C-alpha cells in the first residue's frame, strides 16, 4: 500500500493520529507491530462474532455463541475460600425463560451491576444439572445503541481491549480509499478478485458472510501471490538471466555411481539425471533435493561434486553443525581421495594456523572439495574457481546464508539437501525459488524401524527392553521435550530429571546429557563420545534431531511424545536404523486425546516421511512443523497453508503467467507489484 498525497495524515502516519489513542496505548500496540495507520489496516481479525440478531434464552443451542438481551434479576457472591476462585452468580431473565451467568474472580463486576436493568450478554450456553448457564460472557448494559453485526475479534496484548481495538479500526477505516491497488488488473479480473478497499472494509467489518468470504479470498490470494511471484522471479533471474557454468557433458553423474559399492535406486538415478541436465545448461542450477533419512541424498550430492571437479571446478559443502560436517568429511573424504581429489575441512573450532593452511590451499586452487560449517561463508574464505555450492539440511539455513555461499564464486550452481519431508503445499512457499527433486525410494535391504506407542504406566517395560539392547552392545537415545523440570508443565519429563533417573537405573553403563543450552564445543565433545561408544545412553532434547549418524544406536525412546509434531517425531526416529541391526522407536505418551492417539497410530503405521508431513500439516499447521520458515521471508498474516492449499494452484498459475509475459515486471500495469515486491523483500538483497 502506498501513501496518497490527498490525505494529510496518510497511511504512514503514526497511530496516535487516531482519536483516543495516546502514547501509552501506542506503546502497547508496538508489541503487536502496529505503528502506522497502514499497520492497522493490515492487522486482520483472528475470528468473528455474529451479533446480527438477538436470541431468546429458551432458543439458545448448547455450544453456539449467541447474543441475549435479558433483565438482571439476582446477584449472589460465593463465600471467600483461600486459594480458591471466588464465584459471582447472576440470574438473568427474558420473556422466554431464565439463565444463570457465572463469573470467577470478577467481583469488581458487582459494583457496576444493578438488578432490574437490561443487559446484553454474548457467550456460549451450556446445560449443567438441568440449568442453562453462561460462563464469563461479554456483558454490557443495554442502551439500544450497541454495535451490532458481524464483529471482528483481534489478537490482543496487555493494555488493549477488544472494544478499543474495534474503535480504532473503525477510525482507521477512513483510510481504506488511500490504500493503493498494486495487484495487476489482469490478475484481479481473471481470478475474480474484489478491489483492495472493498477487501479491507469487509475483512474488518463485513456487511455479511458472503462479503467476508470475498474479502478473505482476495487477501489470501494477494499474500500468496506476492510471495510466489517474488520467489519465481528470483529463480528466473538466477537460472535464466544469469550466465552460469556449463559443466562438461562428457562427465556424467552416473559415472560416479559406477564407483559406488552399492547399486543406485531408481529415484537416485532420476534425480541425478535432473541435476546432470541443470549442470550442463548455460543457466545457474538452483535445486533442492528432498529425501527421507537413508534415501541416499549424500550419494547424489557426491556425484554432483564429481562432475564439478572433473569439469575443472571446485565444490563446497556446508553443514549446520561441526559433527555433521566432520561425518561428511570422513565418509566423502576417503571416497574422493581414492579418486585423486584433494578434500579439505574448515570449521570455527580450528586453530588460526590450521585455518590458514586450508585457506591457502583453497585460494591456490589445490583444494578440489571443501567441507565445513558456517565457517565456509566467513570473510577471508576465497575460492580459485568455485563451481558448485551444496548446503546440507537446508532448513537450518536461510536465503541470505545460501546467497553468501553462492557469492564465494562467479554464479556457481547451487544444490541444497534436506531430510525434512515437506508437503508440496508448503514447499511451494518455502522453496519457491528452487527447483525441487524428490528421492522417494529407499535402498533395498534396509530394515524398517519398529515403532510402538505406550502409555506412561508401561515405562518400566520400555526401560527393561532398552537394557537388553544395551547389553547386546548397542546404544540408545532417550529424548525429552524440556531441559529442566517446569512447575507449569508438571506432567512433562525433562532431560535433566531423565538423565538422573537413567544414571541410577543403569549404573554400569555410561550415560550423558545433551541439550541446546550447552556450548557447541561441549555438544561436539559429548556427541564424539557417543559416536565412539564411550557413552551408551544419550539423554537429550531435540538438539539431536538433525545431523547425527551413529549406526550402532538401535533404540530411540521419546518421552511425552504427544508434545512433539509428527514431522519432528519422524526426524528423531531417523536417528536410529542407520546400521545393519534391527532398530526400535518407542513413544511414551501421557496424553490420551483422540489427536494424540491418531498421531501415534500414524507413526506406528508408516515410515513415509512425506505422508507423515502432510498429516502433520493438517493436525498442527505450518507454524509448528519444523521451524523452517526461511530467514528473511515475510510472515503470512492471513493465508493458512493448511486451509488454503487449493488457492496455491490458482496463485501459482497467475504468477507463472504474469512472469512469462513480463519477466522483470517492467510493464506499466505491473509497476505497483514490482515496487511492492522490492519493498517486501528488500532484506533479502536478492530481488533486483
C-alpha positions in Angstrom: 0.0 0.0 0.0 1.3 3.4 -0.8 0.6 6.9 0.6 -1.9 9.0 -1.3 -0.9 12.7 -1.1 -4.6 13.8 -0.9 -4.7 12.9 2.8 -2.5 15.0 5.0 -2.4 12.2 7.6 -1.9 9.3 5.2 -1.2 5.7 5.7 2.4 6.3 7.0 1.2 8.5 9.9 1.7 7.2 13.5 -1.3 5.5 15.2 -1.6 8.4 17.6 -3.4 10.4 14.9 -6.5 8.3 15.7 -8.9 9.7 18.2 -8.4 8.5 21.8 -5.1 6.8 21.1 -2.3 8.3 23.1 1.4 7.5 23.6 0.8 4.8 26.3 -1.7 2.9 24.1 0.7 3.3 21.1 3.4 1.7 23.2 1.2 -1.3 23.8 0.3 -1.5 20.1 4.0 -1.6 19.3 4.1 -5.1 20.8 1.6 -6.1 18.0 3.9 -4.4 15.4 1.2 -1.8 14.9 3.0 1.6 14.4 1.2 3.3 11.5 -2.3 3.5 10.0 -1.1 1.1 7.3 -0.2 -1.4 10.0 -3.7 -1.1 11.4 -5.3 -1.8 8.1 -3.2 -4.9 7.7 -3.8 -6.2 11.2 -6.5 -8.7 10.4 -9.1 -10.2 12.8 -8.4 -13.7 14.0 -12.1 -14.5 14.3 -15.6 -13.0 14.2 -18.7 -12.8 16.4 -22.1 -12.9 14.8 -24.1 -10.3 16.7 -26.6 -9.5 14.0 -29.6 -10.9 15.9 -30.7 -11.3 19.5 -31.8 -14.8 20.6 -34.3 -15.8 23.3 -32.8 -17.8 26.2 -35.0 -20.8 25.5 -33.9 -20.8 21.8 -30.2 -21.0 22.6 -28.3 -24.0 21.3 -25.7 -25.6 23.5 -22.1 -24.7 22.4 -23.1 -22.0 19.9 -22.0 -18.4 20.6 -25.2 -16.2 20.9 -26.3 -12.7 21.8 -29.0 -12.4 24.5 -30.9 -9.4 25.9 -32.1 -10.1 29.4 -33.1 -8.4 32.7 -30.7 -8.9 35.7 -32.9 -10.4 38.5 -30.3 -11.5 41.1 -26.7 -11.1 42.1 -25.1 -13.6 44.6 -21.5 -13.9 45.7 -19.9 -17.1 46.7 -18.1 -17.4 50.1 -14.4 -16.5 50.2 -12.1 -19.6 50.4 -8.3 -19.0 50.5 -6.6 -20.1 47.2 -9.9 -20.8 45.5 -11.7 -18.9 42.8 -14.4 -16.7 44.2 -17.7 -17.1 42.4 -20.2 -14.4 41.3 -23.5 -16.0 40.3 -26.1 -13.9 38.4 -29.7 -14.8 37.4 -31.0 -13.2 34.2 -34.4 -13.5 32.6 -36.1 -12.6 29.3 -39.7 -13.3 28.1 -38.8 -16.9 27.3 -37.0 -18.1 30.4 -34.2 -17.7 32.9 -30.4 -18.5 32.8 -27.5 -18.5 35.3 -24.4 -16.4 34.5 -21.2 -17.3 36.3 -18.0 -15.2 36.7 -14.9 -16.4 38.6 -12.7 -13.9 40.4 -14.6 -11.0 38.9 -16.2 -9.4 42.0 -15.3 -5.9 40.6 -18.2 -6.5 38.2 -20.7 -6.4 41.1 -20.2 -2.7 41.6 -21.5 -2.0 38.1 -24.4 -4.4 38.1 -28.0 -3.2 39.0 -30.8 -5.7 39.4 -33.8 -4.7 37.3 -31.8 -3.3 34.5 -31.5 -4.8 31.0 -28.1 -6.2 29.8 -26.7 -7.6 26.6 -24.7 -10.9 27.0 -22.6 -12.6 24.3 -21.3 -16.0 25.1 -21.8 -19.8 24.8 -24.7 -21.5 26.6 -24.2 -24.9 28.4 -26.6 -27.0 30.4 -25.4 -28.2 33.8 -27.7 -30.1 36.2 -30.7 -29.1 34.1 -29.8 -25.4 34.3 -28.9 -23.1 31.4 -25.6 -21.3 32.1 -23.2 -18.9 30.5 -19.7 -18.7 31.9 -17.8 -15.4 31.6 -19.8 -13.9 28.7 -19.2 -10.4 27.4 -21.8 -8.3 29.4 -22.8 -4.7 29.0 -25.8 -2.5 29.9 -28.2 -2.3 27.0 -28.8 1.2 25.6 -30.2 0.3 22.2 -27.1 1.9 20.6 -24.7 -1.0 20.9 -22.6 -2.1 18.0 -24.2 -5.0 16.1 -23.4 -7.0 13.1 -20.5 -9.4 12.4 -17.9 -8.0 14.7 -14.2 -8.7 14.4 -12.1 -10.3 17.1 -8.5 -9.2 17.0 -5.4 -10.7 18.7 -4.6 -8.5 21.7 -1.9 -7.6 24.1 -1.8 -6.4 27.7 -3.3 -2.9 28.0 -5.5 -3.2 24.9 -9.2 -4.3 25.0 -11.3 -5.7 22.2 -13.6 -2.7 22.3 -10.6 -0.3 21.9 -9.2 -2.2 19.0 -12.6 -2.2 17.2 -13.0 1.6 17.9 -9.6 2.4 16.4 -10.1 0.1 13.5 -13.4 2.0 12.8 -11.4 5.2 12.8 -8.7 3.7 10.6 -11.5 2.8 8.1 -11.4 6.4 6.8 -8.2 5.4 5.1 -9.4 2.4 3.1 -9.6 4.5 -0.1 -6.0 5.7 0.4 -4.7 2.1 0.0 -3.2 1.9 -3.5 -4.1 -1.2 -5.6 -0.9 -2.9 -6.7 -2.4 -6.1 -8.0 -2.3 -6.1 -11.8 -5.8 -5.5 -13.4 -5.5 -8.7 -15.4 -4.8 -10.8 -12.3 -7.8 -9.2 -10.5 -10.1 -9.9 -13.4 -9.0 -13.4 -14.3 -9.2 -14.6 -10.7 -12.4 -12.7 -9.9 -10.8 -10.8 -7.0 -12.5 -7.8 -5.3 -10.8 -4.4 -5.1 -8.5 -3.6 -2.2 -10.7 -1.0 -0.4 -13.7 -3.4 -0.6 -11.5 -6.2 0.8 -10.2 -4.1 3.7 -13.7 -2.9 4.6 -15.2 -6.4 4.7 -12.3 -8.2 6.3 -12.6 -5.8 9.3 -16.3 -5.1 9.4 -18.1 -7.4 6.9 -21.6 -6.5 5.8 -22.5 -10.2 5.5 -20.9 -13.6 5.3 -20.6 -13.6 1.5 -18.7 -10.2 1.6 -16.4 -11.6 4.3 -15.6 -14.6 2.1 -14.9 -12.4 -0.9 -12.6 -10.2 1.2 -10.7 -13.1 2.7 -10.2 -14.8 -0.6 -8.8 -11.6 -2.1 -6.3 -11.0 0.7 -5.2 -14.7 0.9 -4.7 -14.8 -2.8 -2.8 -11.5 -2.7 -0.5 -12.6 0.1 0.4 -15.9 -1.6 0.7 -14.2 -5.0 3.1 -11.7 -3.7 5.3 -14.4 -2.2 5.1 -16.8 -5.1 5.7 -14.1 -7.7 8.7 -12.9 -5.8 10.3 -16.3 -5.4 9.6 -17.3 -9.0 11.1 -14.0 -10.3 14.2 -14.6 -8.2 14.5 -18.1 -9.5 14.0 -17.0 -13.1 16.6 -14.3 -12.7 19.1 -16.7 -11.3 18.5 -19.6 -13.7 17.7 -17.8 -16.9 19.2 -14.4 -17.0 22.5 -15.0 -15.2 25.1 -16.9 -17.2 26.1 -20.0 -15.3 28.8 -22.6 -15.7 28.1 -25.2 -18.4 29.8 -28.2 -16.9 31.2 -30.9 -19.2 28.6 -33.1 -20.9 31.4 -35.8 -21.2 31.3 -36.3 -17.4 28.0 -37.8 -16.1 26.8 -38.2 -12.6 26.1 -41.8 -13.4 29.9 -42.3 -13.9 30.4 -41.6 -10.2 27.5 -44.0 -9.4 29.6 -46.8 -11.0 32.4 -46.3 -8.4 30.0 -46.9 -5.5 29.9 -50.3 -3.7 26.1 -50.4 -3.9 23.5 -50.1 -6.6 21.6 -46.8 -7.0 17.9 -46.7 -6.6 15.6 -45.6 -9.5 14.8 -42.4 -7.6 18.5 -41.6 -7.2 19.1 -42.1 -10.9 16.1 -39.9 -11.8 17.4 -37.1 -9.6 20.9 -37.5 -10.9 19.6 -37.1 -14.5 17.8 -33.8 -13.4 21.0 -32.5 -11.8 23.0 -33.5 -14.9 20.7 -31.6 -17.1 20.9 -28.5 -14.9 24.7 -28.6 -14.6 25.2 -28.8 -18.4 22.7 -26.0 -19.1 24.1 -22.4 -19.6 22.0 -21.1 -16.7 22.6 -21.4 -13.0 21.3 -24.6 -11.2 19.3 -23.8 -8.1 17.9 -27.2 -7.0 16.6 -28.7 -3.7 17.0 -32.4 -3.2 14.4 -33.7 -0.7 14.5 -37.2 0.7 14.0 -39.2 3.9 16.8 -40.2 6.2 18.7 -43.0 4.4 17.3 -42.4 1.0 20.7 -41.6 -0.5 20.8 -37.8 -0.9 24.5 -37.7 0.0 25.5 -40.1 -2.8 23.6 -37.8 -5.3 25.3 -34.7 -4.0 28.7 -36.5 -4.1 28.0 -37.3 -7.8 27.4 -33.6 -8.5 30.8 -32.9 -6.8 32.5 -35.5 -9.0 31.1 -33.8 -12.2 32.1 -30.3 -11.0 35.7 -31.3 -10.1 36.1 -33.4 -13.2 35.0 -30.4 -15.2 37.8 -28.3 -13.7 36.0 -26.5 -10.8 35.9 -26.6 -7.0 33.0 -27.7 -4.9 32.0 -26.8 -1.3 29.5 -28.5 1.1 28.2 -26.5 4.1 26.6 -28.4 7.1 24.8 -26.8 10.1 26.9 -28.5 12.8 30.5 -29.5 13.2 29.7 -33.1 14.0 27.7 -33.4 10.8 30.3 -31.6 8.7 33.0 -34.0 10.1 30.9 -37.0 9.4 30.7 -35.9 5.8 34.4 -35.2 5.7 35.2 -38.7 7.0 32.8 -40.5 4.6 33.2 -38.4 1.5 36.9 -37.5 2.1 38.1 -41.1 1.8 35.9 -41.7 -1.2 37.2 -38.7 -3.2 40.8 -39.1 -2.1 40.7 -42.5 -3.7 39.7 -40.7 -7.0 42.7 -38.4 -6.7 40.8 -35.3 -5.3 42.1 -33.0 -2.6 39.5 -32.7 0.1 39.8 -30.2 3.0 37.8 -29.3 6.1 37.1 -25.9 7.6 35.3 -25.1 10.9 35.2 -22.4 13.5 36.9 -24.6 16.1 40.2 -24.9 14.1 43.3 -23.0 15.2 44.4 -19.9 13.3 47.3 -21.9 11.8 45.1 -24.8 10.7 42.6 -22.4 9.2 45.3 -20.5 7.3 46.7 -23.7 5.7 43.2 -24.6 4.4 42.6 -21.1 3.1 45.9 -21.0 1.2 45.2 -24.4 -0.4 41.7 -23.2 -1.3 42.7 -19.9 -2.8 45.5 -21.6 -4.8 43.1 -24.0 -6.4 44.8 -27.1 -5.0 41.6 -27.9 -2.9 39.1 -29.6 -5.1 36.3 -30.1 -2.5 35.9 -28.1 0.8 33.6 -29.5 3.6 32.7 -27.3 6.6 30.4 -25.4 8.8 29.2 -21.8 8.6 32.9 -21.0 8.6 33.0 -21.5 4.8 30.9 -18.3 4.3 33.0 -16.1 6.5 35.1 -13.2 5.1 38.5 -14.3 4.0 37.4 -17.6 2.6 38.4 -17.3 -1.1 38.0 -20.0 -3.8 40.0 -20.1 -7.0 37.2 -21.3 -9.2 34.1 -22.4 -7.2 31.6 -24.1 -9.4 29.2 -26.0 -7.1 27.9 -24.9 -3.7 26.0 -27.6 -1.6 24.0 -26.9 1.6 23.0 -29.8 3.8 19.9 -29.7 6.0 18.7 -26.6 4.1 16.0 -25.7 6.7 18.8 -24.8 9.2 20.0 -22.1 6.9 18.3 -19.0 5.4 18.1 -17.5 2.0 20.8 -15.0 2.9 23.2 -17.7 4.1 22.7 -19.6 0.9 23.3 -16.4 -1.0 26.6 -15.8 0.9 27.8 -19.2 -0.1 27.0 -18.7 -3.7 28.8 -15.3 -3.7 32.1 -17.2 -3.0 32.2 -18.0 -6.7 31.1 -16.5 -10.0 27.5 -17.7 -10.2 28.1 -21.3 -9.1 25.5 -24.0 -9.4 23.6 -24.5 -6.1 22.4 -27.8 -4.6 20.6 -27.9 -1.3 19.6 -31.0 0.6 17.1 -31.7 3.3 15.9 -34.8 5.1 12.9 -32.9 6.5 9.9 -34.1 4.4 8.0 -31.0 3.4 4.4 -31.2 2.0 4.0 -29.9 -1.6 1.8 -27.1 -0.4 4.4 -25.8 2.0 7.4 -26.4 -0.4 5.6 -24.1 -2.8 6.2 -21.3 -0.4 9.4 -22.3 1.5 11.3 -23.2 -1.7 9.5 -21.2 -4.4 12.9 -20.0 -5.7 14.2 -23.6 -6.2 13.5 -26.5 -8.5 12.6 -29.5 -6.4 13.8 -33.1 -6.8 12.4 -35.8 -4.5 14.1 -39.1 -3.7 11.1 -41.1 -2.8 12.6 -44.6 -2.7 14.7 -46.3 -0.1 17.6 -48.5 -0.9 16.8 -52.3 -0.8 17.6 -54.3 2.3 17.1 -51.6 4.9 15.3 -53.0 8.0 12.2 -50.9 8.8 12.3 -49.3 12.3 9.8 -51.0 14.6 7.7 -48.2 16.2 5.5 -48.7 19.3 3.4 -46.3 21.3 2.9 -47.0 25.0 1.4 -45.2 28.0 3.4 -43.8 30.8 2.4 -46.7 33.1 4.5 -49.0 30.9 7.7 -47.1 31.2 9.4 -49.8 33.3 8.9 -52.3 30.4 10.4 -49.9 28.0 13.5 -49.4 30.1 13.8 -53.2 30.6 13.8 -53.5 26.8 16.4 -50.7 26.5 18.6 -52.5 29.0 18.5 -55.7 26.8 19.6 -53.7 23.7 22.4 -52.0 25.6 23.6 -55.4 27.0 23.9 -56.6 23.4 26.5 -53.8 22.9 24.0 -51.4 21.2 23.4 -47.7 22.1 20.2 -45.8 22.9 18.7 -42.3 22.8 16.3 -41.0 25.4 14.6 -37.7 24.3 12.7 -35.3 26.4 10.8 -32.1 25.5 12.3 -29.9 28.2 15.8 -29.3 29.6 14.7 -28.7 33.2 11.6 -29.5 35.2 8.8 -26.9 35.0 6.1 -26.1 37.5 3.8 -25.0 34.7 4.2 -28.4 32.9 4.2 -30.8 35.9 3.5 -33.9 33.8 6.2 -33.2 31.3 9.5 -35.0 31.7 12.8 -33.0 31.5 16.1 -34.2 30.1 17.8 -33.3 33.4 15.5 -35.5 35.5 15.6 -38.3 33.0 19.4 -38.2 33.0 19.4 -38.6 36.7 16.9 -41.5 36.5 18.8 -43.3 33.7 22.1 -42.9 35.5 20.7 -44.5 38.7 18.9 -47.2 36.7 21.9 -48.2 34.6 24.9 -47.5 36.9 27.2 -49.9 35.0 26.6 -48.1 31.7 27.8 -44.6 30.7 25.0 -42.1 30.2 25.4 -38.5 29.1 23.2 -35.4 28.9 22.9 -33.2 25.8 20.8 -30.0 25.3 20.8 -26.8 23.3 22.0 -24.5 26.1 25.4 -26.2 26.1 28.3 -24.6 24.1 28.9 -26.1 20.7 32.3 -27.4 21.9 30.6 -29.3 24.8 27.9 -30.7 22.5 30.5 -31.9 20.0 32.5 -33.5 22.8 29.5 -35.4 24.0 28.5 -36.5 20.5 32.0 -37.6 19.7 31.9 -39.8 22.9 28.6 -41.3 21.8 29.8 -41.8 18.3 32.8 -43.7 19.6 30.6 -45.8 22.0 32.2 -44.2 25.1 28.6 -43.3 26.0 25.9 -45.9 25.7 22.8 -43.9 26.6 22.4 -40.4 25.4 19.7 -38.4 27.2 18.8 -35.3 25.1 16.4 -32.7 24.0 15.6 -32.3 20.2 19.1 -31.0 19.6 19.9 -34.5 18.2 17.0 -34.2 15.7 19.3 -33.5 12.8 22.8 -34.5 11.7 23.9 -37.3 13.9 24.8 -40.7 12.4 25.6 -43.4 14.9 25.0 -46.8 13.2 25.3 -48.7 16.5 22.4 -46.8 18.0 19.3 -49.1 17.8 16.7 -47.7 20.2 15.0 -44.3 20.4 12.8 -43.6 23.5 10.8 -40.4 23.2 9.2 -39.2 26.4 5.9 -37.1 26.3 5.7 -37.9 22.6 2.4 -36.0 22.5 4.4 -32.8 22.8 6.2 -33.3 19.5 4.9 -32.8 16.0 4.7 -35.8 13.7 7.5 -34.5 11.4 9.7 -33.9 14.4 9.0 -37.4 15.7 9.9 -38.8 12.3 13.1 -36.9 12.3 14.0 -38.2 15.8 13.1 -41.7 14.7 15.5 -41.3 11.8 18.5 -41.2 14.3 18.3 -45.0 14.6 18.1 -47.6 11.9 21.3 -46.4 10.3 23.2 -49.7 10.7 22.6 -53.3 9.9 20.8 -54.2 13.3 17.1 -54.1 13.8 16.1 -50.8 15.4 13.2 -49.6 17.5 11.4 -46.3 18.4 9.2 -46.2 21.5 6.8 -43.3 22.0 5.8 -42.8 25.7 2.7 -40.7 25.9 0.9 -39.1 28.8 -1.9 -37.6 26.6 -4.9 -39.7 25.8 -6.7 -37.3 23.4 -8.0 -38.5 20.1 -5.4 -36.4 18.3 -2.6 -37.9 20.4 -3.9 -41.4 19.5 -4.2 -40.6 15.8 -0.6 -39.3 15.7 0.8 -42.3 17.5 -1.1 -44.6 15.1 0.3 -42.8 12.1 3.9 -43.1 13.4 3.4 -46.9 14.0 1.8 -47.4 10.7 4.1 -45.7 8.2 7.7 -44.6 7.8 6.9 -42.5 4.7 8.1 -39.0 5.7 6.0 -37.2 3.1 2.8 -38.8 4.2 3.7 -38.0 7.9 4.5 -34.4 6.9 1.2 -34.0 5.1 -0.7 -35.3 8.2 1.4 -33.1 10.5 0.5 -30.0 8.4 -3.2 -31.0 8.7 -3.0 -31.6 12.5 -0.7 -28.8 13.7 -0.3 -26.3 10.9 2.8 -24.9 9.2 3.9 -22.7 12.1 4.9 -25.7 14.3 6.0 -28.2 11.6 9.7 -27.6 12.0 10.8 -24.0 12.5 11.5 -23.9 8.7 10.3 -20.5 7.8 13.3 -19.2 5.8 15.1 -16.2 7.2 14.1 -13.1 5.5 10.7 -14.2 4.1 7.7 -12.2 5.3 5.4 -14.0 7.8 2.0 -14.8 6.4 -0.7 -12.6 8.1 -3.9 -14.1 6.7 -3.1 -17.1 4.5 -3.1 -20.5 6.1 -1.3 -23.2 4.2 -3.4 -26.0 5.8 -6.7 -24.4 4.6 -5.6 -22.6 1.5 -3.7 -25.2 -0.3 -6.2 -25.1 -3.2 -5.7 -21.3 -3.6 -2.0 -22.0 -4.2 -2.6 -23.7 -7.5 -4.5 -20.6 -8.8 -1.8 -18.4 -7.3 1.0 -20.4 -9.0 -0.7 -20.3 -12.4 -1.3 -16.5 -12.1 2.4 -15.9 -11.0 3.8 -18.0 -13.9 1.6 -16.3 -16.4 2.5 -12.8 -15.5 6.2 -13.6 -15.3 6.1 -15.4 -18.7 4.6 -12.2 -20.2 6.8 -9.7 -18.3 9.8 -11.5 -16.6 11.1 -8.3 -14.9 7.7 -6.7 -14.2 8.5 -3.7 -16.3 5.1 -3.1 -17.9 3.2 0.0 -16.6 0.4 -2.2 -15.2 2.9 -4.3 -13.2 4.9 -1.4 -11.7 2.9 -1.4 -8.5 3.5 -5.2 -8.0 7.2 -4.7 -8.6 7.5 -1.9 -6.1 5.6 -4.0 -3.5 8.0 -6.9 -4.1 11.1 -4.7 -3.8 9.7 -3.2 -0.5 8.7 -6.6 1.0 12.0 -8.4 0.0 14.5 -5.6 0.4 16.1 -7.5 3.3 16.9 -10.4 1.0 19.1 -8.3 -1.2 18.2 -10.8 -4.0 15.4 -9.2 -6.0 16.5 -6.5 -8.4 
